[in-house]
Amino acid sequence: MAKIDPNELCPCESGLLFKECHEPKIKRPKIPEIKEAITLEVIPEPDPDTRTVFIYQGEGTVAITGYEVGLALLCGGCKS
């Protein structure tokens, strides 16, 4: 695939520069290599009019994190 200069007109023929049109849509964060996978425990659905609560399990407990680590959180039921 040919590299498009950000200051060229966008190939979609919108009349906008590539950097103002489609370039922001194709820039995605680099996903790190998965080095560790953790299977999460499946918990029952909460009762109506209540909410689910994360429970602290000790030092290093992480509920959710972003792209910058090589960790995969897998569903305890379907492993996705």
N, CA, C and O atoms as CSV, one atom per row, in Angstrom:
chain,resi,resn,atom,element,x,y,z
A,1,MET,N,N,0.844,-1.175,0.000
A,1,MET,CA,C,0.000,0.000,0.000
A,1,MET,C,C,0.888,1.237,0.000
A,1,MET,O,O,1.838,1.328,0.777
A,2,ALA,N,N,0.582,2.164,-0.854
A,2,ALA,CA,C,1.356,3.403,-0.955
A,2,ALA,C,C,1.096,4.293,0.251
A,2,ALA,O,O,-0.032,4.398,0.733
A,3,LYS,N,N,2.150,4.926,0.725
A,3,LYS,CA,C,2.005,5.860,1.847
A,3,LYS,C,C,1.482,7.192,1.311
A,3,LYS,O,O,1.958,7.697,0.294
A,4,ILE,N,N,0.511,7.742,2.002
A,4,ILE,CA,C,-0.100,9.004,1.592
A,4,ILE,C,C,0.467,10.120,2.464
A,4,ILE,O,O,0.469,10.011,3.690
A,5,ASP,N,N,0.937,11.172,1.846
A,5,ASP,CA,C,1.449,12.325,2.577
A,5,ASP,C,C,0.277,13.022,3.274
A,5,ASP,O,O,-0.773,13.207,2.659
A,6,PRO,N,N,0.432,13.409,4.534
A,6,PRO,CA,C,-0.654,14.065,5.261
A,6,PRO,C,C,-1.169,15.337,4.592
A,6,PRO,O,O,-2.324,15.714,4.788
A,7,ASN,N,N,-0.318,16.003,3.801
A,7,ASN,CA,C,-0.722,17.256,3.161
A,7,ASN,C,C,-1.289,17.065,1.758
A,7,ASN,O,O,-1.578,18.047,1.074
A,8,GLU,N,N,-1.452,15.815,1.318
A,8,GLU,CA,C,-2.083,15.535,0.024
A,8,GLU,C,C,-3.596,15.530,0.195
A,8,GLU,O,O,-4.109,15.379,1.304
A,9,LEU,N,N,-4.303,15.698,-0.920
A,9,LEU,CA,C,-5.753,15.562,-0.863
A,9,LEU,C,C,-6.100,14.119,-0.541
A,9,LEU,O,O,-5.420,13.197,-0.991
A,10,CYS,N,N,-7.146,13.925,0.230
A,10,CYS,CA,C,-7.561,12.586,0.641
A,10,CYS,C,C,-8.057,11.808,-0.579
A,10,CYS,O,O,-8.773,12.361,-1.414
A,11,PRO,N,N,-7.681,10.526,-0.689
A,11,PRO,CA,C,-8.117,9.714,-1.821
A,11,PRO,C,C,-9.633,9.485,-1.873
A,11,PRO,O,O,-10.142,9.028,-2.897
A,12,CYS,N,N,-10.350,9.785,-0.814
A,12,CYS,CA,C,-11.807,9.574,-0.814
A,12,CYS,C,C,-12.535,10.667,-1.599
A,12,CYS,O,O,-13.757,10.635,-1.747
A,13,GLU,N,N,-11.761,11.637,-2.099
A,13,GLU,CA,C,-12.287,12.735,-2.910
A,13,GLU,C,C,-13.224,13.674,-2.146
A,13,GLU,O,O,-14.143,14.257,-2.722
A,14,SER,N,N,-12.976,13.810,-0.848
A,14,SER,CA,C,-13.779,14.721,-0.032
A,14,SER,C,C,-13.374,16.180,-0.246
A,14,SER,O,O,-14.127,17.095,0.088
A,15,GLY,N,N,-12.168,16.392,-0.809
A,15,GLY,CA,C,-11.657,17.740,-0.977
A,15,GLY,C,C,-10.832,18.204,0.210
A,15,GLY,O,O,-10.249,19.288,0.170
A,16,LEU,N,N,-10.774,17.407,1.260
A,16,LEU,CA,C,-9.990,17.736,2.454
A,16,LEU,C,C,-8.590,17.143,2.331
A,16,LEU,O,O,-8.365,16.203,1.568
A,17,LEU,N,N,-7.651,17.707,3.095
A,17,LEU,CA,C,-6.332,17.108,3.174
A,17,LEU,C,C,-6.454,15.780,3.912
A,17,LEU,O,O,-7.316,15.606,4.773
A,18,PHE,N,N,-5.573,14.848,3.558
A,18,PHE,CA,C,-5.600,13.522,4.180
A,18,PHE,C,C,-5.520,13.614,5.705
A,18,PHE,O,O,-6.214,12.879,6.407
A,19,LYS,N,N,-4.656,14.535,6.232
A,19,LYS,CA,C,-4.488,14.664,7.682
A,19,LYS,C,C,-5.753,15.155,8.383
A,19,LYS,O,O,-5.908,14.950,9.587
A,20,GLU,N,N,-6.652,15.794,7.651
A,20,GLU,CA,C,-7.894,16.302,8.240
A,20,GLU,C,C,-9.074,15.367,7.994
A,20,GLU,O,O,-10.152,15.559,8.558
A,21,CYS,N,N,-8.873,14.364,7.160
A,21,CYS,CA,C,-9.990,13.503,6.770
A,21,CYS,C,C,-9.820,12.083,7.322
A,21,CYS,O,O,-10.359,11.771,8.383
A,22,HIS,N,N,-9.091,11.235,6.630
A,22,HIS,CA,C,-8.995,9.833,7.006
A,22,HIS,C,C,-7.776,9.454,7.845
A,22,HIS,O,O,-7.784,8.398,8.476
A,23,GLU,N,N,-6.724,10.285,7.872
A,23,GLU,CA,C,-5.538,9.919,8.649
A,23,GLU,C,C,-5.857,9.680,10.132
A,23,GLU,O,O,-5.369,8.699,10.693
A,24,PRO,N,N,-6.656,10.537,10.790
A,24,PRO,CA,C,-6.962,10.270,12.204
A,24,PRO,C,C,-7.719,8.955,12.402
A,24,PRO,O,O,-7.622,8.345,13.467
A,25,LYS,N,N,-8.458,8.519,11.406
A,25,LYS,CA,C,-9.238,7.285,11.529
A,25,LYS,C,C,-8.374,6.039,11.419
A,25,LYS,O,O,-8.747,4.982,11.928
A,26,ILE,N,N,-7.215,6.149,10.755
A,26,ILE,CA,C,-6.366,4.974,10.600
A,26,ILE,C,C,-5.243,4.907,11.624
A,26,ILE,O,O,-4.587,3.872,11.740
A,27,LYS,N,N,-5.005,5.972,12.363
A,27,LYS,CA,C,-3.972,5.949,13.398
A,27,LYS,C,C,-4.552,5.269,14.637
A,27,LYS,O,O,-5.502,5.755,15.251
A,28,ARG,N,N,-3.958,4.143,14.979
A,28,ARG,CA,C,-4.403,3.381,16.143
A,28,ARG,C,C,-3.192,3.132,17.028
A,28,ARG,O,O,-2.062,3.088,16.541
A,29,PRO,N,N,-3.422,2.969,18.324
A,29,PRO,CA,C,-2.272,2.683,19.182
A,29,PRO,C,C,-1.672,1.329,18.834
A,29,PRO,O,O,-2.386,0.406,18.441
A,30,LYS,N,N,-0.347,1.217,18.982
A,30,LYS,CA,C,0.322,-0.051,18.742
A,30,LYS,C,C,-0.053,-0.997,19.876
A,30,LYS,O,O,0.138,-0.683,21.051
A,31,ILE,N,N,-0.585,-2.147,19.513
A,31,ILE,CA,C,-1.000,-3.128,20.520
A,31,ILE,C,C,0.216,-3.965,20.883
A,31,ILE,O,O,0.845,-4.557,20.006
A,32,PRO,N,N,0.558,-4.020,22.180
A,32,PRO,CA,C,1.752,-4.761,22.577
A,32,PRO,C,C,1.554,-6.273,22.439
A,32,PRO,O,O,0.424,-6.762,22.402
A,33,GLU,N,N,2.654,-6.994,22.365
A,33,GLU,CA,C,2.612,-8.455,22.329
A,33,GLU,C,C,2.088,-8.955,23.665
A,33,GLU,O,O,2.523,-8.487,24.717
A,34,ILE,N,N,1.158,-9.903,23.633
A,34,ILE,CA,C,0.597,-10.457,24.872
A,34,ILE,C,C,1.629,-11.385,25.497
A,34,ILE,O,O,2.045,-12.366,24.881
A,35,LYS,N,N,2.039,-11.071,26.720
A,35,LYS,CA,C,3.045,-11.862,27.418
A,35,LYS,C,C,2.436,-12.654,28.564
A,35,LYS,O,O,3.037,-13.610,29.054
A,36,GLU,N,N,1.240,-12.255,28.991
A,36,GLU,CA,C,0.584,-12.939,30.101
A,36,GLU,C,C,-0.917,-12.864,29.886
A,36,GLU,O,O,-1.442,-11.840,29.450
A,37,ALA,N,N,-1.608,-13.961,30.197
A,37,ALA,CA,C,-3.069,-13.991,30.099
A,37,ALA,C,C,-3.636,-14.399,31.452
A,37,ALA,O,O,-3.167,-15.351,32.076
A,38,ILE,N,N,-4.633,-13.677,31.887
A,38,ILE,CA,C,-5.297,-13.974,33.159
A,38,ILE,C,C,-6.752,-14.284,32.861
A,38,ILE,O,O,-7.435,-13.510,32.190
A,39,THR,N,N,-7.224,-15.417,33.360
A,39,THR,CA,C,-8.628,-15.774,33.204
A,39,THR,C,C,-9.388,-15.197,34.393
A,39,THR,O,O,-9.061,-15.481,35.546
A,40,LEU,N,N,-10.397,-14.391,34.107
A,40,LEU,CA,C,-11.173,-13.745,35.158
A,40,LEU,C,C,-12.253,-14.682,35.678
A,40,LEU,O,O,-12.798,-15.493,34.930
A,41,GLU,N,N,-12.554,-14.564,36.956
A,41,GLU,CA,C,-13.598,-15.373,37.571
A,41,GLU,C,C,-14.965,-14.833,37.146
A,41,GLU,O,O,-15.202,-13.625,37.161
A,42,VAL,N,N,-15.841,-15.732,36.776
A,42,VAL,CA,C,-17.195,-15.338,36.407
A,42,VAL,C,C,-17.999,-15.191,37.697
A,42,VAL,O,O,-18.043,-16.098,38.528
A,43,ILE,N,N,-18.631,-14.035,37.842
A,43,ILE,CA,C,-19.444,-13.799,39.033
A,43,ILE,C,C,-20.912,-13.744,38.617
A,43,ILE,O,O,-21.215,-13.415,37.470
A,44,PRO,N,N,-21.826,-14.063,39.536
A,44,PRO,CA,C,-23.242,-14.011,39.174
A,44,PRO,C,C,-23.703,-12.586,38.881
A,44,PRO,O,O,-23.118,-11.617,39.367
A,45,GLU,N,N,-24.754,-12.478,38.084
A,45,GLU,CA,C,-25.337,-11.160,37.797
A,45,GLU,C,C,-25.806,-10.541,39.109
A,45,GLU,O,O,-26.285,-11.256,39.989
A,46,PRO,N,N,-25.674,-9.216,39.254
A,46,PRO,CA,C,-26.155,-8.581,40.481
A,46,PRO,C,C,-27.678,-8.581,40.532
A,46,PRO,O,O,-28.351,-8.680,39.506
A,47,ASP,N,N,-28.199,-8.470,41.733
A,47,ASP,CA,C,-29.654,-8.381,41.906
A,47,ASP,C,C,-30.164,-7.111,41.243
A,47,ASP,O,O,-29.412,-6.147,41.101
A,48,PRO,N,N,-31.427,-7.094,40.835
A,48,PRO,CA,C,-31.992,-5.871,40.243
A,48,PRO,C,C,-31.816,-4.675,41.188
A,48,PRO,O,O,-31.905,-4.820,42.407
A,49,ASP,N,N,-31.566,-3.503,40.617
A,49,ASP,CA,C,-31.370,-2.252,41.362
A,49,ASP,C,C,-30.141,-2.265,42.263
A,49,ASP,O,O,-30.081,-1.522,43.242
A,50,THR,N,N,-29.148,-3.119,41.934
A,50,THR,CA,C,-27.864,-3.112,42.638
A,50,THR,C,C,-26.772,-3.020,41.579
A,50,THR,O,O,-27.066,-2.903,40.389
A,51,ARG,N,N,-25.542,-3.072,41.997
A,51,ARG,CA,C,-24.448,-2.984,41.036
A,51,ARG,C,C,-23.351,-3.986,41.380
A,51,ARG,O,O,-23.253,-4.457,42.513
A,52,THR,N,N,-22.535,-4.298,40.391
A,52,THR,CA,C,-21.412,-5.193,40.584
A,52,THR,C,C,-20.292,-4.419,41.257
A,52,THR,O,O,-20.104,-3.231,40.993
A,53,VAL,N,N,-19.545,-5.095,42.129
A,53,VAL,CA,C,-18.458,-4.456,42.857
A,53,VAL,C,C,-17.176,-5.244,42.626
A,53,VAL,O,O,-17.179,-6.472,42.722
A,54,PHE,N,N,-16.064,-4.541,42.316
A,54,PHE,CA,C,-14.764,-5.182,42.233
A,54,PHE,C,C,-14.227,-5.328,43.647
A,54,PHE,O,O,-14.333,-4.404,44.453
A,55,ILE,N,N,-13.660,-6.467,43.946
A,55,ILE,CA,C,-13.131,-6.721,45.283
A,55,ILE,C,C,-11.612,-6.715,45.231
A,55,ILE,O,O,-11.020,-7.415,44.410
A,56,TYR,N,N,-10.980,-5.944,46.086
A,56,TYR,CA,C,-9.524,-5.874,46.170
A,56,TYR,C,C,-9.001,-7.219,46.663
A,56,TYR,O,O,-9.408,-7.691,47.725
A,57,GLN,N,N,-8.097,-7.844,45.894
A,57,GLN,CA,C,-7.563,-9.162,46.245
A,57,GLN,C,C,-6.130,-9.109,46.756
A,57,GLN,O,O,-5.492,-10.150,46.910
A,58,GLY,N,N,-5.621,-7.925,47.016
A,58,GLY,CA,C,-4.261,-7.804,47.527
A,58,GLY,C,C,-3.393,-6.957,46.617
A,58,GLY,O,O,-3.851,-6.442,45.597
A,59,GLU,N,N,-2.132,-6.819,47.002
A,59,GLU,CA,C,-1.203,-5.977,46.260
A,59,GLU,C,C,-1.094,-6.445,44.814
A,59,GLU,O,O,-0.987,-7.641,44.544
A,60,GLY,N,N,-1.121,-5.497,43.897
A,60,GLY,CA,C,-1.008,-5.831,42.483
A,60,GLY,C,C,-2.341,-6.071,41.805
A,60,GLY,O,O,-2.372,-6.351,40.607
A,61,THR,N,N,-3.446,-5.973,42.532
A,61,THR,CA,C,-4.763,-6.175,41.928
A,61,THR,C,C,-5.037,-5.078,40.910
A,61,THR,O,O,-4.943,-3.892,41.227
A,62,VAL,N,N,-5.377,-5.475,39.686
A,62,VAL,CA,C,-5.700,-4.544,38.622
A,62,VAL,C,C,-7.061,-4.942,38.064
A,62,VAL,O,O,-7.266,-6.093,37.679
A,63,ALA,N,N,-7.984,-3.996,38.023
A,63,ALA,CA,C,-9.305,-4.309,37.474
A,63,ALA,C,C,-9.305,-4.165,35.963
A,63,ALA,O,O,-9.695,-5.098,35.261
A,64,ILE,N,N,-8.883,-3.032,35.449
A,64,ILE,CA,C,-8.858,-2.770,34.010
A,64,ILE,C,C,-7.655,-1.889,33.723
A,64,ILE,O,O,-7.336,-0.989,34.500
A,65,THR,N,N,-6.990,-2.151,32.607
A,65,THR,CA,C,-5.854,-1.322,32.229
A,65,THR,C,C,-5.900,-1.069,30.730
A,65,THR,O,O,-6.757,-1.615,30.035
A,66,GLY,N,N,-5.000,-0.258,30.233
A,66,GLY,CA,C,-5.027,0.122,28.825
A,66,GLY,C,C,-4.101,-0.699,27.950
A,66,GLY,O,O,-3.680,-1.797,28.315
A,67,TYR,N,N,-3.788,-0.133,26.765
A,67,TYR,CA,C,-2.995,-0.817,25.754
A,67,TYR,C,C,-1.525,-0.988,26.109
A,67,TYR,O,O,-0.843,-1.809,25.495
A,68,GLU,N,N,-1.021,-0.243,27.078
A,68,GLU,CA,C,0.423,-0.181,27.245
A,68,GLU,C,C,1.063,-1.378,27.932
A,68,GLU,O,O,2.271,-1.361,28.167
A,69,VAL,N,N,0.308,-2.407,28.260
A,69,VAL,CA,C,0.883,-3.600,28.882
A,69,VAL,C,C,0.572,-4.821,28.035
A,69,VAL,O,O,-0.395,-4.824,27.275
A,70,GLY,N,N,1.382,-5.847,28.164
A,70,GLY,CA,C,1.179,-7.073,27.393
A,70,GLY,C,C,0.359,-8.089,28.163
A,70,GLY,O,O,0.777,-9.237,28.315
A,71,LEU,N,N,-0.801,-7.682,28.650
A,71,LEU,CA,C,-1.635,-8.547,29.483
A,71,LEU,C,C,-3.002,-8.717,28.822
A,71,LEU,O,O,-3.615,-7.742,28.388
A,72,ALA,N,N,-3.468,-9.952,28.750
A,72,ALA,CA,C,-4.796,-10.231,28.215
A,72,ALA,C,C,-5.699,-10.660,29.356
A,72,ALA,O,O,-5.327,-11.534,30.139
A,73,LEU,N,N,-6.870,-10.067,29.466
A,73,LEU,CA,C,-7.868,-10.463,30.453
A,73,LEU,C,C,-8.905,-11.288,29.725
A,73,LEU,O,O,-9.599,-10.781,28.844
A,74,LEU,N,N,-9.019,-12.565,30.087
A,74,LEU,CA,C,-9.903,-13.489,29.393
A,74,LEU,C,C,-11.148,-13.771,30.216
A,74,LEU,O,O,-11.091,-13.851,31.443
A,75,CYS,N,N,-12.290,-13.921,29.518
A,75,CYS,CA,C,-13.540,-14.278,30.171
A,75,CYS,C,C,-13.406,-15.676,30.769
A,75,CYS,O,O,-12.926,-16.592,30.101
A,76,GLY,N,N,-13.824,-15.844,32.015
A,76,GLY,CA,C,-13.770,-17.141,32.660
A,76,GLY,C,C,-14.738,-18.152,32.093
A,76,GLY,O,O,-14.607,-19.349,32.347
A,77,GLY,N,N,-15.721,-17.682,31.317
A,77,GLY,CA,C,-16.692,-18.596,30.720
A,77,GLY,C,C,-16.317,-19.022,29.323
A,77,GLY,O,O,-16.260,-20.218,29.037
A,78,CYS,N,N,-16.058,-18.063,28.439
A,78,CYS,CA,C,-15.829,-18.383,27.016
A,78,CYS,C,C,-14.388,-18.194,26.583
A,78,CYS,O,O,-14.050,-18.521,25.446
A,79,LYS,N,N,-13.526,-17.679,27.450
A,79,LYS,CA,C,-12.111,-17.439,27.168
A,79,LYS,C,C,-11.836,-16.408,26.085
A,79,LYS,O,O,-10.731,-16.367,25.543
A,80,SER,N,N,-12.821,-15.571,25.759
A,80,SER,CA,C,-12.558,-14.525,24.756
A,80,SER,C,C,-12.074,-13.261,25.423
A,80,SER,O,O,-11.801,-12.271,24.745
